[in-house]
């Protein structure tokens, strides 16, 4: 009897079924929906803000290296420029025009850089906001740094 039981046990362990041997079973019932998770934070749609402090600007062309300016941004994105100096707690939008003799403006945006043209010499702080082309900026006053910063959570 012991030998017969061992033979049966060996035959069960050495013989197995294959998925192709039978038909698929019926799908089971789905479980209940779990509770709602905690809401995440809003993103900024890949908008990038870069700050440059204590940049010496001279009369004429001034190059600022910004590796975050990609070819996609050059082709169809937006780069906003803001400037502040002298301990001010606010950012002014570029172009900065104080008089016909005092002017600072973004002259060219290229791959990984931009060129500023200035009619004066001064040490300034800059903030550039890089917005990809797939980001909708309608309804935002792009000349108002506080509004742009608040909208994109910068």
LINURDA-V353326 format. One record per residue. RES is the residue in one letter. PHI is phi in whole degrees, -180 to 180 (none if undefined). PSI is psi in whole degrees, 0 to 359 (* if undefined). Layout:
res->RES phi->PHI psi->PSI
res->RES phi->PHI psi->PSI
//
This chain:
res->X phi->none psi->319
res->X phi->-63 psi->321
res->X phi->-66 psi->322
res->X phi->-66 psi->319
res->X phi->-68 psi->323
res->X phi->-68 psi->323
res->X phi->-65 psi->319
res->X phi->-66 psi->317
res->X phi->-63 psi->317
res->X phi->-65 psi->321
res->X phi->-68 psi->326
res->X phi->-68 psi->321
res->X phi->-80 psi->335
res->X phi->-95 psi->347
res->X phi->-108 psi->130
res->X phi->-135 psi->162
res->X phi->-93 psi->155
res->X phi->-116 psi->152
res->X phi->-60 psi->333
res->X phi->-83 psi->354
res->X phi->-75 psi->334
res->X phi->-135 psi->182
res->X phi->-88 psi->155
res->X phi->-66 psi->146
res->X phi->-82 psi->175
res->X phi->-78 psi->139
res->X phi->-62 psi->143
res->X phi->-77 psi->170
res->X phi->-77 psi->136
res->X phi->-66 psi->148
res->X phi->-74 psi->174
res->X phi->-72 psi->152
res->X phi->-67 psi->134
res->X phi->-75 psi->173
res->X phi->-69 psi->155
res->X phi->-64 psi->135
res->X phi->-76 psi->173
res->X phi->-72 psi->132
res->X phi->-60 psi->140
res->X phi->-83 psi->173
res->X phi->-80 psi->148
res->X phi->-68 psi->142
res->X phi->-88 psi->181
res->X phi->-116 psi->21
res->X phi->56 psi->38
res->X phi->65 psi->22
res->X phi->-77 psi->135
res->X phi->-117 psi->138
res->X phi->-118 psi->128
res->X phi->-124 psi->138
res->X phi->-118 psi->138
res->X phi->-126 psi->117
res->X phi->-100 psi->146
res->X phi->56 psi->52
res->X phi->-91 psi->125
res->X phi->-82 psi->114
res->X phi->-102 psi->136
res->X phi->-123 psi->166
res->X phi->-60 psi->133
res->X phi->106 psi->211
res->X phi->-87 psi->138
res->X phi->-134 psi->123
res->X phi->-97 psi->132
res->X phi->-120 psi->121
res->X phi->-78 psi->125
res->X phi->-135 psi->91
res->X phi->-59 psi->339
res->X phi->-72 psi->348
res->X phi->-82 psi->105
res->X phi->-91 psi->173
res->X phi->-63 psi->324
res->X phi->-63 psi->320
res->X phi->-67 psi->316
res->X phi->-59 psi->316
res->X phi->-72 psi->320
res->X phi->-152 psi->9
res->X phi->-94 psi->194
res->X phi->-133 psi->137
res->X phi->-122 psi->119
res->X phi->-102 psi->141
res->X phi->-121 psi->139
res->X phi->-135 psi->150
res->X phi->-137 psi->149
res->X phi->-149 psi->160
res->X phi->-155 psi->175
res->X phi->55 psi->31
res->X phi->79 psi->10
res->X phi->-61 psi->150
res->X phi->-105 psi->23
res->X phi->-136 psi->158
res->X phi->-110 psi->132
res->X phi->-101 psi->143
res->X phi->-77 psi->140
res->X phi->-84 psi->139
res->X phi->-76 psi->147
res->X phi->-101 psi->116
res->X phi->-126 psi->111
res->X phi->-100 psi->323
res->X phi->-158 psi->183
res->X phi->-66 psi->338
res->X phi->-97 psi->346
res->X phi->-118 psi->109
res->X phi->-149 psi->141
res->X phi->-140 psi->128
res->X phi->-150 psi->155
res->X phi->-78 psi->119
res->X phi->-94 psi->325
res->X phi->-154 psi->141
res->X phi->-116 psi->122
res->X phi->-127 psi->178
res->X phi->-62 psi->114
res->X phi->69 psi->18
res->X phi->-159 psi->166
res->X phi->-142 psi->158
res->X phi->-116 psi->126
res->X phi->-101 psi->144
res->X phi->-116 psi->134
res->X phi->-133 psi->150
res->X phi->-107 psi->12
res->X phi->-150 psi->167
res->X phi->-108 psi->131
res->X phi->-171 psi->156
res->X phi->-94 psi->125
res->X phi->-133 psi->164
res->X phi->-108 psi->137
res->X phi->-123 psi->151
res->X phi->-137 psi->125
res->X phi->-116 psi->133
res->X phi->-111 psi->122
res->X phi->-107 psi->119
res->X phi->-119 psi->118
res->X phi->-64 psi->161
res->X phi->-67 psi->339
res->X phi->-85 psi->5
res->X phi->-99 psi->126
res->X phi->-80 psi->120
res->X phi->-106 psi->6
res->X phi->-65 psi->143
res->X phi->85 psi->0
res->X phi->-110 psi->131
res->X phi->-80 psi->97
res->X phi->-67 psi->345
res->X phi->-84 psi->354
res->X phi->-110 psi->103
res->X phi->-57 psi->317
res->X phi->-60 psi->319
res->X phi->-67 psi->317
res->X phi->-62 psi->314
res->X phi->-62 psi->317
res->X phi->-68 psi->318
res->X phi->-61 psi->317
res->X phi->-97 psi->3
res->X phi->65 psi->41
res->X phi->-91 psi->*
//
